[in-house]
Amino acid sequence: MTGANESQDAVQVLRRGQEHAAAEAIAAGHANYPSFRHFFPNDELRAKILPTFFLATVRDAVPFGSVLSAWIGDRVDAVAVWLPPGRFPWTPVSKLRATPALLRIMVAGACSRPSRASARV
């Protein structure tokens, strides 16, 4: 099965090229978590940021064959991500690979919060 090319429901190991669909599914499932709502109070911004956040995790695990995806038709509906023993915490190389995405998230989060100076006025 190729997931996006099949029209039947299935659970399968996620493959390269399917990471974005998995990250979107995880983001949708976590969009209303209190911690994410706190750091990203704007719903639209949170919807843009969370897939980027989860994409780094999915990309890190896909090479190990440790990401399962549940497909409904051509849509990823659920995802489970595991890292093999010894792969967490992230290695320096994994952190370096994720740095651009994490920096974008940090900047977006900082821009979405009122500054302390304007909060005092």
C-alpha positions in Angstrom: 0.0 0.0 0.0 1.1 3.5 -0.7 -1.3 5.3 1.7 -1.9 8.4 -0.3 -2.6 6.4 -3.5 -4.9 3.8 -2.0 -8.6 4.3 -1.4 -9.0 1.8 1.5 -8.4 2.2 5.2 -5.2 0.8 6.5 -2.5 0.9 9.2 1.0 1.0 7.9 4.6 2.0 8.5 5.0 5.6 7.4 7.5 6.1 4.6 9.6 9.0 3.4 7.4 11.5 1.6 4.5 11.0 4.0 5.9 13.0 6.9 3.9 16.1 6.3 0.6 14.2 6.3 1.6 12.6 9.6 2.7 15.9 11.1 -0.6 17.5 10.1 -2.6 14.6 11.8 -0.6 14.9 15.0 -1.0 18.7 15.0 -4.7 18.4 14.6 -4.9 16.0 17.6 -2.8 18.4 19.8 -4.2 21.7 18.7 -6.2 22.4 21.8 -3.7 21.1 24.4 -3.5 23.8 27.1 0.3 24.1 26.8 0.1 24.8 23.1 -2.8 27.2 23.6 -0.7 29.0 26.2 2.3 29.4 24.0 0.3 30.1 20.8 -3.0 31.7 21.8 -3.9 32.6 18.2 -5.7 29.7 16.6 -4.5 30.4 13.1 -0.9 30.7 14.1 -1.1 27.6 16.2 -2.5 25.7 13.2 0.5 26.8 11.1 3.2 26.2 13.8 2.2 22.8 15.2 2.7 20.8 12.0 6.3 22.3 11.8 6.9 21.3 15.4 5.7 17.7 14.9 7.4 17.3 11.5 10.8 17.4 13.2 9.8 14.4 15.4 8.3 12.4 12.5 11.3 13.0 10.3 13.6 11.8 13.0 11.8 8.6 13.5 10.8 7.6 9.9 14.3 6.2 9.0 13.9 3.6 11.8 10.5 2.4 10.5 9.0 3.3 13.9 6.2 5.6 12.8 2.8 3.9 12.3 0.0 5.7 10.4 -3.7 5.0 10.3 -5.1 5.9 6.9 -8.8 6.6 6.1 -8.9 6.6 2.4 -6.1 9.0 1.3 -5.9 10.9 4.6 -3.7 10.1 7.6 -6.0 10.0 10.6 -3.7 8.9 13.4 0.0 8.5 14.0 2.2 6.8 16.6 5.9 7.7 16.7 8.5 5.7 18.6 12.2 6.1 18.7 14.4 3.0 19.2 16.5 2.7 22.4 19.4 5.0 22.4 17.8 7.5 20.0 16.3 9.8 22.6 17.3 12.3 23.7 18.2 13.6 20.3 21.8 13.3 19.1 23.6 16.6 18.2 23.0 15.8 14.5 19.2 15.3 15.1 19.1 18.6 17.0 21.0 20.4 14.2 18.6 19.0 11.6 15.7 20.3 13.6 17.1 23.7 14.4 15.7 25.7 11.5 12.1 24.4 12.2 12.5 25.0 16.0 13.8 28.5 15.4 10.8 29.3 13.2 8.5 28.1 16.0 10.3 30.1 18.7 10.1 33.3 16.6 6.4 32.8 15.8 5.7 32.1 19.5 7.5 35.2 20.6 5.7 37.3 18.0 2.3 35.9 19.0 2.7 37.0 22.7 2.2 40.6 23.8 5.5 42.2 24.8 6.0 42.9 28.5 6.5 46.6 27.8 3.1 46.9 26.1 1.5 44.8 28.8 2.6 47.4 31.4 1.2 50.4 29.6 
